[in-house]
Amino acid sequence: MPAHSLLEAALGFAPVLLFLTALLYLDSFKLVSAAHVFGVMLFGVLAAAATYPISGLLMDAFHVDFHDYSRFMAPALEEGLKAAMIIWLFARNRIGFMIDAAILGAAVGAGFALAENIYYAYVFSQANLGTWIVRGLGTAVMHSGTTAVFAIATEALRERREGLGLVAAIPGFLFAISLHAIFNQFLDFPIASTAGVLVVLPLMLMMAIDKSEHEVHGWLIHDYESHEHLLADIQSGRFLHSEAGAFILSLAARFSKKTVADIFAYLKLHTELVICAEKLLLAREQGEPAHACRADAEQFARLHALERRIGRTALLAVWPHLKFSRQELYELHALEHEAQHARAAG
């Protein structure tokens, strides 16, 4: 492949990289690590690689040419492959707020666009500079933006309606396919389609992110205060007289007193770690340096040891009464990941 082709392909990737960087900059809570972004970008690259053999099979099976396939079938396949990573992240509680949904969605799309550009640079090595500018400002940003929109829409629906599961992904997925399909209808008018992408998608995402930042701040303040009250109740013994405390005490009839004591210890430690994570996020929002430490990693080791001692059956019985939210579990995962890195570095 000529060196100038690689340079032009890199130019085609530059706008979406700047777009992703802007999203990371806007994240005042610094919820997503660079390693996490790189990991989902790699999945985007693999998703793009998977589209080519699948596309060939679909075109042969439905007897459609490349032009019609690009307009009517490719959007569903490509958005579906990109969405797979976002759905997996939701299932693993690795997305808790709209801002990290936007960043990780954009990262998957960026990886997809990178792989596409490398492929096009190889196949169309004689493409001129204008082609790569259009691919960079149009196609690459489109891939990044549609997946980010899908992730944001799914997170927004999950926040409103807990327990929807995969159903929460359907509206955002259909919307992402529609945006992609509209873009592909104007492949013969690349300037117009590129202009549309640059106006619609970034504006849509910036509005969603700005709204999310305010909501995250309000949620953190409220939740931080409620967790401090919960911890005070646990330490003073008032929690024993609450509905959840009474239920945990009743478990002594099914499990041992030692298990019940471990459950109370688990709840106290879990609450302390959530408060620690929320303090860290609130400090970062104010621009203050805040990092997890080795002591946090040791607390997580204690938490997991308690989980093993309590056992899956007892945890499943008590979990609904503890009312831990998805956002809390997400905060804990982020804190644990950072604490593990701090321990490794120390």
C-alpha positions in Angstrom: 0.0 0.0 0.0 1.5 3.4 -0.9 2.6 5.6 2.0 0.5 8.5 0.8 -2.6 6.2 0.9 -2.0 5.4 4.6 -1.5 9.2 5.3 -4.7 10.0 3.6 -6.5 7.2 5.5 -5.2 8.7 8.7 -6.6 12.0 7.6 -9.9 10.3 7.2 -9.7 9.1 10.7 -8.6 12.3 12.3 -12.0 14.0 12.7 -13.6 11.1 14.5 -10.5 10.9 16.8 -11.0 14.6 17.6 -14.7 14.0 18.2 -13.9 11.2 20.6 -11.3 13.3 22.4 -13.8 16.1 22.7 -16.2 13.7 24.4 -13.5 12.6 26.8 -12.7 16.2 27.6 -16.4 17.0 28.3 -16.5 14.2 30.9 -15.8 16.2 34.0 -16.2 13.1 36.2 -13.6 11.1 34.2 -15.7 8.0 34.3 -14.0 6.2 31.4 -10.4 5.2 31.4 -8.1 5.4 28.3 -7.6 1.6 28.5 -11.4 1.1 28.4 -11.7 3.3 25.4 -9.0 1.5 23.6 -10.6 -1.9 24.4 -13.9 -1.0 22.9 -12.2 0.6 19.9 -10.5 -2.7 19.3 -13.9 -4.4 19.3 -15.1 -1.8 16.7 -12.2 -2.9 14.5 -13.1 -6.5 14.8 -16.8 -5.7 14.1 -15.8 -3.9 10.9 -13.7 -6.9 9.8 -16.7 -9.2 10.4 -19.0 -7.1 8.1 -17.1 -8.0 4.9 -17.7 -11.8 4.8 -21.2 -11.4 6.2 -22.0 -8.7 3.6 -20.9 -11.0 0.8 -23.1 -13.8 2.1 -26.1 -11.5 2.4 -25.7 -10.0 -1.1 -25.5 -13.5 -2.6 -28.5 -14.8 -0.6 -30.8 -11.9 -1.4 -29.4 -11.2 -5.0 -28.8 -7.5 -4.4 -26.0 -5.4 -5.8 -23.6 -3.4 -3.7 -25.4 -0.1 -4.2 -28.8 -1.4 -3.0 -27.1 -3.4 -0.2 -25.4 -0.2 1.1 -28.6 1.7 1.1 -31.0 -0.8 2.6 -29.2 -3.7 4.3 -25.8 -2.6 5.5 -27.1 -0.1 8.1 -28.8 -2.9 10.1 -25.8 -5.2 10.0 -23.2 -2.6 10.8 -25.2 -1.0 13.6 -26.1 -4.5 15.0 -22.4 -5.5 15.2 -21.4 -2.2 16.8 -24.3 -2.4 19.2 -23.3 -5.9 20.4 -20.4 -4.4 22.5 -22.6 -1.7 24.0 -25.2 -4.3 25.0 -22.5 -6.5 26.6 -21.2 -3.4 28.6 -24.8 -2.7 29.8 -25.2 -6.4 30.8 -22.0 -6.2 32.8 -22.9 -2.9 34.5 -20.0 -1.1 32.8 -22.2 1.8 31.7 -23.9 3.8 34.4 -24.5 7.3 33.0 -25.2 9.0 29.6 -21.7 10.5 29.4 -19.9 7.2 29.5 -22.5 5.7 27.2 -21.7 8.4 24.7 -17.9 8.0 25.0 -18.0 4.2 24.8 -20.5 4.2 21.9 -18.3 6.8 20.0 -15.2 4.6 20.7 -16.8 1.5 19.2 -17.8 3.6 16.1 -14.3 5.1 15.9 -12.7 1.6 15.8 -15.2 0.6 13.1 -14.3 3.7 11.1 -10.6 3.1 11.5 -10.9 -0.5 10.1 -13.0 0.7 7.2 -10.5 3.5 6.3 -7.6 1.0 6.3 -9.6 -1.3 4.0 -10.6 1.5 1.7 -7.0 2.8 1.6 -5.9 -0.7 0.4 -8.7 -1.2 -2.1 -8.9 2.4 -3.4 -5.3 3.4 -3.2 -5.8 6.0 -6.0 -8.6 7.9 -4.1 -8.0 11.6 -4.0 -7.6 13.8 -0.9 -11.2 15.0 -1.2 -12.5 11.5 -0.8 -10.7 11.0 2.5 -11.9 14.4 3.8 -15.5 13.3 3.1 -14.9 9.9 4.6 -13.4 11.5 7.7 -15.9 14.3 8.3 -18.9 12.2 7.0 -18.6 8.4 7.2 -16.3 8.1 10.2 -18.2 10.6 12.3 -21.5 8.9 11.3 -20.2 5.5 12.5 -19.1 7.0 15.8 -22.2 9.2 16.2 -24.8 6.6 15.5 -23.4 4.1 18.0 -23.1 6.9 20.6 -26.7 7.9 20.0 -27.7 4.2 20.4 -25.9 4.0 23.7 -27.3 7.2 25.1 -30.9 6.3 24.1 -30.5 2.9 25.7 -29.1 4.3 28.9 -31.9 7.0 29.1 -34.6 4.4 28.8 -32.9 2.1 31.4 -32.8 5.1 33.8 -36.5 5.7 33.4 -37.6 2.0 33.4 -35.5 -0.3 35.5 -35.7 -4.0 34.6 -36.4 -3.7 30.9 -33.3 -5.7 29.9 -32.7 -6.0 26.2 -36.0 -4.4 25.4 -34.4 -1.0 26.4 -32.0 -1.3 23.5 -34.7 -1.6 20.8 -35.7 2.1 20.3 -32.1 3.3 20.2 -31.1 0.6 17.9 -33.9 1.4 15.4 -33.0 5.1 15.6 -29.3 4.4 14.9 -30.2 2.2 11.9 -32.5 5.0 10.6 -29.8 7.7 10.9 -27.3 5.4 9.2 -29.8 4.5 6.4 -30.6 8.2 5.8 -26.9 8.9 5.5 -26.5 6.0 3.0 -29.3 7.3 0.8 -27.1 10.3 -0.1 -23.9 8.4 -1.0 -24.1 10.0 -4.5 -24.1 13.4 -2.8 -21.2 13.1 -0.4 -20.9 16.9 0.4 -24.6 17.1 1.4 -24.5 13.9 3.5 -21.3 15.0 5.3 -22.7 18.4 6.1 -25.8 16.8 7.5 -23.7 14.5 9.7 -21.6 17.4 11.0 -24.7 19.4 11.9 -27.0 16.8 13.3 -25.0 14.2 15.2 -22.5 16.4 17.2 -25.3 18.8 18.2 -27.5 15.9 19.3 -24.8 14.4 21.3 -23.6 17.6 22.9 -27.2 18.4 24.1 -27.5 14.9 25.6 -24.2 15.1 27.3 -24.9 18.6 28.8 -28.2 17.3 30.2 -26.4 14.2 31.5 -23.7 16.2 33.3 -26.4 18.1 35.3 -28.3 15.0 36.1 -25.2 13.1 37.2 -24.2 15.9 39.5 -27.7 16.0 41.1 -27.8 12.3 41.4 -24.4 12.1 43.0 -25.1 14.8 45.6 -28.4 13.1 46.6 -27.0 9.6 46.6 -23.9 10.7 48.5 -26.1 12.2 51.3 -28.4 9.2 51.4 -25.4 6.8 51.6 -23.9 8.8 54.5 -27.3 8.5 56.3 -27.4 4.8 55.6 -23.8 4.3 57.0 -24.7 6.4 60.1 -27.8 4.2 60.6 -25.7 1.0 60.3 -23.1 2.3 62.7 -25.6 3.5 65.3 -27.8 0.3 65.1 -30.8 2.1 63.8 -30.6 0.1 60.6 -31.6 -3.0 62.6 -35.1 -1.6 63.0 -35.6 -0.8 59.3 -37.4 -3.2 56.9 -34.2 -4.3 55.3 -32.5 -4.8 58.7 -35.4 -6.8 60.1 -35.3 -9.0 56.9 -31.6 -9.7 57.3 -32.1 -10.7 61.0 -34.9 -13.1 59.9 -32.4 -14.9 57.7 -30.9 -16.4 60.9 -33.7 -19.0 60.7 -32.5 -20.2 57.3 -28.8 -19.5 57.6 -26.3 -19.3 60.4 -25.9 -16.3 62.7 -22.4 -16.0 61.3 -23.8 -15.6 57.8 -26.2 -12.8 59.1 -23.2 -11.1 60.7 -21.3 -11.3 57.5 -24.3 -9.8 55.6 -24.3 -6.8 57.9 -20.5 -6.4 57.5 -20.9 -6.7 53.7 -23.6 -4.0 53.6 -21.4 -1.6 55.8 -18.3 -2.2 53.6 -20.3 -1.9 50.4 -21.8 1.4 51.6 -18.3 2.7 52.6 -16.9 1.9 49.2 -19.8 3.6 47.4 -19.3 6.7 49.5 -15.6 6.6 48.6 -16.4 6.3 44.9 -18.9 9.2 45.0 -16.4 11.4 46.9 -13.8 10.7 44.2 -16.3 11.6 41.4 -17.4 14.8 43.1 -13.8 15.9 43.7 -13.0 15.3 40.0 -16.0 17.3 39.0 -14.5 20.3 40.9 -11.2 19.7 39.1 -9.5 18.4 42.3 -6.9 15.6 42.0 -8.5 12.4 43.3 -7.3 8.8 42.9 -8.1 5.4 44.3 -5.3 3.9 46.5 -4.0 0.5 47.6 -6.2 0.6 50.7 -9.2 0.7 48.5 -8.0 -2.5 46.7 -7.6 -4.2 50.1 -11.2 -3.2 51.0 -12.5 -4.8 47.8 -10.6 -7.9 48.6 -12.4 -8.0 51.9 -15.7 -7.4 50.1 -15.2 -10.3 47.8 -14.1 -12.5 50.7 -17.4 -11.6 52.5 -19.3 -12.5 49.3 -17.7 -15.9 49.2 -18.5 -16.6 52.9 -22.1 -15.4 52.6 -22.7 -17.6 49.5 -24.7 -17.0 46.4 -28.0 -18.3 47.9 -28.0 -15.9 50.9 -26.9 -12.9 48.7 -29.7 -13.5 46.2 -32.2 -13.6 49.1 -31.0 -10.3 50.6 -30.0 -8.4 47.4 -33.5 -7.0 46.6 -33.9 -5.6 50.1 -30.6 -3.7 49.9 -31.8 -1.7 46.8 -28.4 -1.2 45.2 -28.8 0.7 42.0 -27.0 0.1 38.6 -25.2 3.4 39.1 -23.8 2.3 42.4 -22.6 -1.0 41.0 -21.0 0.9 38.1 -19.3 3.3 40.5 -17.9 0.3 42.5 -16.6 -1.3 39.4 -14.8 1.9 38.3 -13.3 2.4 41.8 -12.1 -1.2 42.0 -10.5 -1.1 38.5 -8.6 2.1 39.5 -7.7 0.7 42.9 -6.2 -2.5 41.3 -4.1 -0.3 39.0 -2.9 1.8 42.0 -1.9 -1.4 43.9 -0.1 -2.8 40.8 1.7 0.5 40.3 2.6 0.8 44.0 
